[in-house]
Amino acid sequence: MSANIHLFSPYALGTLTLPNRIAVSPMCQYSSTDGFATDWHLVHLGSRAVGGAGLVMMEATAVSPEGRITPGDMGLWKDAQIEKLKQITDFIHSQGAYAGIQLAHAGRKASMAVPWEEVRLLPPEEGGWTNVVAPSAVQFDKQYATPAALDRAGIRRIVEAFGASARRAAKAGFDTVEIHSAHGYLLHSFLSPLSNRREDEYGGAFENRIRLLLEVVDVVREELPGKSPLLVRISATDWAEGGWDIDQSVALAKILKTHRVDLMDISSGGLAPYAQIPAGPGYQTPFAERIRRESGMPTGAVGFITGAAQADHIIRTGQADVVFIAREFLRNPYWPLEAAKEVHQQIAWPKQYLRAASAGTAQRNGLLDD
């Protein structure tokens, strides 16, 4: 990668030109009612746009009510949910950032309690549901539902639901859509032989296990206006023997490129509860680097990326094209503003904060009280 490319370089993502290569990773807030966004989401995402992120991603947003992880999940399965989302995207745009949304279906991880409560399956009388589905009737873990294996009609309904949600996302003002095919949720569970035991055209061989994802990609691409960028998040490996792995991820990336996917967001794990994951700073970045190098697909790196120098190094050395920041953005919504100073790059501060950006001068001139 050119020496002139760094964390704060603009990035051409499809028809968009991101002002920098910092993205707010989709982070579930479990703060919706009936799938509707609230003022919490406006402030949560809006503050990250104020903080200087180039791309702000809405959390995993269910394409159907039964596609939620919990009753508190965001949804986009009906037109009434558009209005509040449009307010959020308008604010993100007013701060010079772009807005993205991650469309998802929880699959066999659905109908659970919110994560700050006990890990347990919610019954209908507590707001849960019974129509939990997956490629095969294979339970994720003992606390979770035993899902029903989807028939072809059910698969078709899910593909159509992704398309309809993508259409609503465009109306809500989102600039890009990311398809969630990671972390053990429905689309990932079709990819992995550990959860997909089917013997029809959606199971068995690699080309069958990726079929549903490709169908979803194609229908979402059809619903996006013009050449709006399309992203796909995958788990590059299940970290489990006999599961989905990096070799298959590289092969998938080559195919997704022909289906007009603009960038892959590379995570890992989430499918096998017994997996031993060597989590640590940047532990998933090598997956993003290998997929980018061997497939030619632009990638985003995610996973314990916390420091400015660390993130800048990932971009400068060509390991990824964008960094997706999660936990650090929860700790500090204004991380990009501080990171720019650390790596000696310029960033536009909100005019309301300019006095703080040049606090030394302002204090000398008597413009600040503290």
C-alpha positions as CSV (number, residue, x, y, z in Angstrom):
1,M,0.0,0.0,0.0
2,S,1.2,3.5,-0.7
3,A,3.0,5.4,2.0
4,N,0.4,8.1,1.6
5,I,-2.4,5.8,2.7
6,H,-3.1,6.0,6.4
7,L,-5.9,5.9,8.9
8,F,-7.1,9.3,8.0
9,S,-6.9,9.0,4.3
10,P,-10.2,9.2,2.4
11,Y,-11.5,5.8,1.2
12,A,-13.6,5.1,-1.9
13,L,-16.2,2.6,-0.8
14,G,-18.3,2.0,-3.9
15,T,-19.9,5.4,-4.8
16,L,-19.0,6.8,-1.3
17,T,-15.8,8.6,-0.4
18,L,-15.4,8.1,3.4
19,P,-13.5,11.0,5.0
20,N,-11.3,8.5,6.9
21,R,-11.0,4.7,7.3
22,I,-12.6,4.5,10.8
23,A,-15.9,2.7,11.0
24,V,-18.2,2.3,14.1
25,S,-18.7,-1.4,14.2
26,P,-22.3,-2.6,14.6
27,M,-23.0,-3.0,18.3
28,C,-26.3,-4.4,19.6
29,Q,-27.8,-2.1,22.2
30,Y,-30.9,-4.3,23.0
31,S,-32.8,-1.1,23.6
32,S,-35.6,-1.3,21.0
33,T,-39.3,-2.0,21.6
34,D,-41.0,-4.0,18.8
35,G,-37.9,-3.4,16.7
36,F,-38.2,0.4,16.7
37,A,-35.2,2.7,17.2
38,T,-35.3,5.1,20.1
39,D,-33.6,8.3,21.3
40,W,-31.0,6.0,22.8
41,H,-29.9,5.0,19.3
42,L,-29.9,8.6,18.1
43,V,-27.6,9.7,20.9
44,H,-25.5,6.5,20.8
45,L,-24.8,6.7,17.0
46,G,-25.0,10.4,16.7
47,S,-22.2,10.9,19.3
48,R,-19.9,8.6,17.3
49,A,-20.6,10.7,14.2
50,V,-19.7,13.9,16.2
51,G,-16.6,12.0,17.3
52,G,-15.2,11.8,13.8
53,A,-16.0,8.3,12.5
54,G,-16.1,8.2,8.7
55,L,-18.8,5.4,8.7
56,V,-21.3,4.8,11.5
57,M,-22.9,1.4,11.4
58,M,-26.3,0.7,12.9
59,E,-26.4,-2.5,15.0
60,A,-27.7,-5.9,13.8
61,T,-31.2,-5.2,12.6
62,A,-33.6,-8.1,12.2
63,V,-35.3,-8.6,8.9
64,S,-38.3,-10.3,10.7
65,P,-39.6,-10.5,14.2
66,E,-38.4,-14.1,14.7
67,G,-35.0,-13.0,13.4
68,R,-34.2,-11.1,16.5
69,I,-31.7,-12.3,19.1
70,T,-33.8,-10.8,21.9
71,P,-37.1,-8.8,22.1
72,G,-34.9,-5.7,22.5
73,D,-33.3,-6.0,19.1
74,M,-33.6,-3.4,16.3
75,G,-35.8,-4.4,13.4
76,L,-36.7,-3.2,9.9
77,W,-39.5,-5.6,8.9
78,K,-42.2,-2.9,8.6
79,D,-42.4,0.5,7.1
80,A,-43.4,2.2,10.4
81,Q,-39.8,1.5,11.6
82,I,-38.3,3.8,9.0
83,E,-39.2,7.2,10.4
84,K,-37.0,7.1,13.5
85,L,-34.1,5.6,11.5
86,K,-34.4,8.5,9.1
87,Q,-33.9,11.0,11.9
88,I,-30.8,9.1,12.9
89,T,-29.3,9.0,9.4
90,D,-30.0,12.7,8.9
91,F,-28.1,13.6,12.0
92,I,-25.1,11.3,11.1
93,H,-25.0,13.0,7.6
94,S,-25.1,16.4,9.2
95,Q,-21.8,15.6,10.9
96,G,-20.0,14.7,7.7
97,A,-20.2,10.9,8.2
98,Y,-21.9,8.1,6.3
99,A,-24.5,5.8,7.7
100,G,-24.7,2.1,7.3
101,I,-27.0,-0.6,8.6
102,Q,-26.3,-4.3,9.3
103,L,-29.2,-6.6,8.3
104,A,-29.4,-9.8,10.2
105,H,-31.4,-12.9,11.1
106,A,-30.5,-14.6,14.4
107,G,-31.4,-18.1,13.3
108,R,-30.9,-20.7,16.1
109,K,-29.7,-18.0,18.5
110,A,-33.1,-16.3,18.6
111,S,-35.6,-15.6,21.4
112,M,-33.1,-15.1,24.1
113,A,-33.0,-12.8,27.2
114,V,-31.0,-9.6,26.8
115,P,-27.3,-10.1,27.7
116,W,-27.2,-8.3,31.0
117,E,-29.7,-10.9,32.3
118,E,-29.2,-14.7,32.8
119,V,-28.5,-16.5,29.5
120,R,-31.8,-18.2,28.9
121,L,-34.4,-18.9,26.3
122,L,-37.5,-16.6,26.6
123,P,-40.9,-18.3,26.5
124,P,-43.8,-16.6,24.6
125,E,-45.3,-15.3,27.9
126,E,-42.1,-13.3,28.5
127,G,-41.9,-11.9,25.0
128,G,-40.1,-14.8,23.3
129,W,-41.3,-16.9,20.4
130,T,-41.4,-20.5,19.3
131,N,-40.6,-20.3,15.6
132,V,-36.8,-20.4,15.9
133,V,-35.3,-21.7,12.7
134,A,-31.9,-22.9,11.3
135,P,-30.5,-24.9,8.4
136,S,-30.8,-28.0,10.6
137,A,-32.4,-29.0,13.9
138,V,-29.1,-28.6,15.8
139,Q,-29.2,-26.7,19.0
140,F,-26.5,-24.0,19.6
141,D,-26.1,-24.7,23.3
142,K,-28.2,-26.2,26.1
143,Q,-29.8,-22.8,27.1
144,Y,-31.0,-22.2,23.5
145,A,-33.9,-23.4,21.5
146,T,-33.8,-26.6,19.4
147,P,-34.5,-24.9,16.0
148,A,-36.8,-26.2,13.3
149,A,-35.0,-27.0,10.0
150,L,-36.0,-24.5,7.3
151,D,-37.9,-25.9,4.3
152,R,-37.5,-24.3,0.9
153,A,-40.5,-22.1,1.4
154,G,-39.1,-20.8,4.6
155,I,-35.7,-20.1,3.0
156,R,-37.5,-18.2,0.2
157,R,-39.3,-16.0,2.8
158,I,-36.1,-15.2,4.5
159,V,-34.4,-14.1,1.2
160,E,-37.4,-11.9,0.5
161,A,-37.3,-10.4,4.0
162,F,-33.7,-9.4,3.5
163,G,-34.7,-7.7,0.2
164,A,-37.6,-5.9,1.7
165,S,-35.5,-4.7,4.7
166,A,-32.8,-3.4,2.3
167,R,-35.5,-1.4,0.4
168,R,-36.6,0.1,3.7
169,A,-33.0,0.9,4.6
170,A,-32.6,2.9,1.5
171,K,-35.7,4.9,2.3
172,A,-34.4,5.5,5.8
173,G,-31.3,7.2,4.4
174,F,-28.7,4.6,4.9
175,D,-25.8,4.9,2.5
176,T,-24.7,1.3,2.7
177,V,-26.0,-2.1,3.9
178,E,-24.0,-4.8,5.5
179,I,-25.3,-8.4,5.5
180,H,-24.5,-10.2,8.7
181,S,-23.2,-13.7,8.0
182,A,-21.0,-14.1,11.1
183,H,-21.1,-15.1,14.8
184,G,-23.3,-18.2,14.5
185,Y,-26.4,-16.4,13.3
186,L,-28.6,-17.7,10.4
187,L,-26.5,-17.1,7.4
188,H,-23.2,-18.2,9.1
189,S,-25.0,-21.3,10.3
190,F,-25.7,-22.3,6.7
191,L,-22.0,-21.8,5.8
192,S,-20.6,-24.1,8.5
193,P,-20.7,-27.9,8.3
194,L,-21.0,-28.0,12.1
195,S,-24.5,-26.5,12.0
196,N,-25.6,-27.3,8.5
197,R,-26.4,-31.0,8.2
198,R,-28.7,-30.6,5.2
199,E,-28.6,-33.0,2.2
200,D,-30.4,-30.8,-0.3
201,E,-29.0,-28.0,-2.5
202,Y,-28.4,-25.8,0.6
203,G,-26.1,-28.3,2.4
204,G,-23.1,-30.6,2.0
205,A,-20.7,-29.2,-0.6
206,F,-19.2,-25.8,-0.2
207,E,-21.1,-24.4,-3.2
208,N,-24.4,-25.6,-1.6
209,R,-23.6,-24.1,1.9
210,I,-22.9,-20.7,0.4
211,R,-26.0,-20.7,-1.7
212,L,-28.3,-18.9,0.8
213,L,-25.8,-16.2,1.4
214,L,-25.4,-15.6,-2.4
215,E,-29.2,-15.4,-2.8
216,V,-29.4,-12.9,0.0
217,V,-26.5,-10.8,-1.5
218,D,-28.2,-10.8,-4.9
219,V,-31.6,-9.7,-3.7
220,V,-30.1,-7.0,-1.4
221,R,-28.0,-5.7,-4.3
222,E,-31.1,-5.5,-6.5
223,E,-32.8,-3.3,-3.8
224,L,-30.0,-0.9,-3.3
225,P,-30.2,2.3,-5.3
226,G,-27.7,2.8,-8.0
227,K,-24.2,1.5,-7.1
228,S,-24.6,1.9,-3.3
229,P,-21.9,-0.1,-1.6
230,L,-22.7,-3.5,-0.2
231,L,-20.8,-5.1,2.7
232,V,-20.8,-8.6,4.1
233,R,-19.6,-9.6,7.5
234,I,-18.3,-13.1,8.0
235,S,-16.6,-15.2,10.7
236,A,-13.4,-16.1,8.9
237,T,-13.1,-19.3,11.0
238,D,-15.3,-21.2,13.5
239,W,-12.1,-21.9,15.6
240,A,-13.3,-25.5,15.6
241,E,-12.3,-28.7,13.8
242,G,-14.5,-29.6,10.9
243,G,-16.1,-26.1,10.7
244,W,-15.9,-23.1,8.5
245,D,-12.3,-21.9,8.1
246,I,-10.0,-19.3,6.5
247,D,-9.5,-21.3,3.2
248,Q,-13.3,-21.4,2.7
249,S,-13.4,-17.7,3.5
250,V,-10.9,-16.9,0.8
251,A,-12.9,-18.9,-1.7
252,L,-16.1,-17.2,-0.7
253,A,-14.5,-13.8,-1.0
254,K,-13.6,-14.5,-4.6
255,I,-17.2,-15.4,-5.4
256,L,-18.7,-12.5,-3.5
257,K,-16.5,-10.2,-5.6
258,T,-18.4,-11.4,-8.7
259,H,-21.7,-10.7,-7.0
260,R,-20.7,-7.0,-6.6
261,V,-19.9,-7.0,-2.9
262,D,-17.7,-4.0,-2.2
263,L,-16.0,-4.9,1.1
264,M,-16.0,-7.8,3.6
265,D,-15.9,-7.1,7.3
266,I,-13.8,-9.9,8.8
267,S,-14.6,-11.2,12.2
268,S,-14.5,-14.8,13.6
269,G,-16.1,-17.3,15.9
270,G,-19.6,-17.4,17.4
271,L,-20.8,-20.7,16.0
272,A,-19.3,-23.3,18.3
273,P,-19.7,-22.5,22.0
274,Y,-16.8,-24.8,22.9
275,A,-14.3,-23.1,20.5
276,Q,-11.0,-22.0,22.1
277,I,-10.4,-18.5,20.7
278,P,-7.0,-16.9,21.2
279,A,-8.5,-13.4,21.6
280,G,-6.1,-10.5,22.0
281,P,-5.1,-7.2,20.3
282,G,-5.6,-7.5,16.5
283,Y,-6.1,-11.3,16.7
284,Q,-8.5,-11.3,13.7
285,T,-6.5,-8.8,11.5
286,P,-4.4,-11.6,9.8
287,F,-7.7,-13.0,8.4
288,A,-8.6,-9.7,6.9
289,E,-5.1,-9.4,5.5
290,R,-5.1,-12.9,3.9
291,I,-8.5,-12.5,2.4
292,R,-7.6,-9.1,0.9
293,R,-4.3,-10.4,-0.5
294,E,-5.5,-13.7,-2.0
295,S,-9.0,-12.6,-3.3
296,G,-8.5,-9.0,-4.2
297,M,-11.6,-8.2,-2.1
298,P,-11.3,-5.0,0.1
299,T,-11.6,-5.9,3.8
300,G,-12.3,-4.3,7.1
301,A,-10.5,-5.5,10.2
302,V,-12.2,-5.8,13.6
303,G,-11.3,-7.2,17.0
304,F,-9.5,-5.6,20.0
305,I,-8.3,-2.6,17.8
306,T,-8.0,0.0,20.5
307,G,-4.9,2.2,19.8
308,A,-4.4,4.9,17.2
309,A,-0.9,3.6,16.2
310,Q,-2.3,0.0,16.0
311,A,-5.2,1.1,13.7
312,D,-2.9,3.3,11.6
313,H,-0.4,0.4,11.2
314,I,-3.2,-1.9,9.9
315,I,-4.0,0.6,7.2
316,R,-0.5,1.7,6.3
317,T,0.8,-1.9,5.9
318,G,-2.2,-3.0,3.7
319,Q,-3.7,-5.5,6.2
320,A,-7.1,-4.0,5.6
321,D,-8.8,-1.0,4.0
322,V,-10.9,0.0,6.9
323,V,-10.9,-0.6,10.7
324,F,-14.1,-1.4,12.5
325,I,-13.9,-0.2,16.1
326,A,-16.3,-1.5,18.7
327,R,-15.4,-1.6,22.4
328,E,-13.1,1.4,22.2
329,F,-16.0,3.4,20.8
330,L,-18.1,2.4,23.7
331,R,-15.4,3.7,26.1
332,N,-14.8,6.8,24.0
333,P,-17.2,8.2,21.4
334,Y,-14.6,10.7,20.3
335,W,-11.8,8.3,19.7
336,P,-11.1,9.5,16.1
337,L,-10.6,13.1,17.3
338,E,-8.0,11.9,19.8
339,A,-6.4,9.4,17.5
340,A,-5.7,12.0,14.8
341,K,-3.6,13.9,17.2
342,E,-1.7,10.8,18.3
343,V,-0.8,9.8,14.7
344,H,-0.2,13.5,13.6
345,Q,-3.0,13.7,11.1
346,Q,-5.7,16.4,10.6
347,I,-9.4,15.9,11.3
348,A,-12.3,18.3,11.2
349,W,-13.7,18.9,14.7
350,P,-17.3,20.0,15.1
351,K,-17.4,23.8,15.2
352,Q,-19.0,23.6,18.6
353,Y,-15.9,21.8,19.9
354,L,-13.2,23.9,18.2
355,R,-12.3,25.8,21.3
356,A,-11.5,22.5,23.0
357,A,-9.4,21.4,20.0
358,S,-7.2,24.4,20.5
359,A,-7.6,24.7,24.3
360,G,-4.2,26.2,24.9
361,T,-4.8,29.2,22.6
362,A,-8.3,29.6,23.9
363,Q,-7.3,29.6,27.5
364,R,-4.6,32.1,26.8
365,N,-7.2,34.4,25.2
366,G,-9.6,33.9,28.1
367,L,-12.2,32.1,26.1
368,L,-12.4,29.0,28.3
369,D,-13.2,28.8,32.0
370,D,-11.4,25.5,32.7
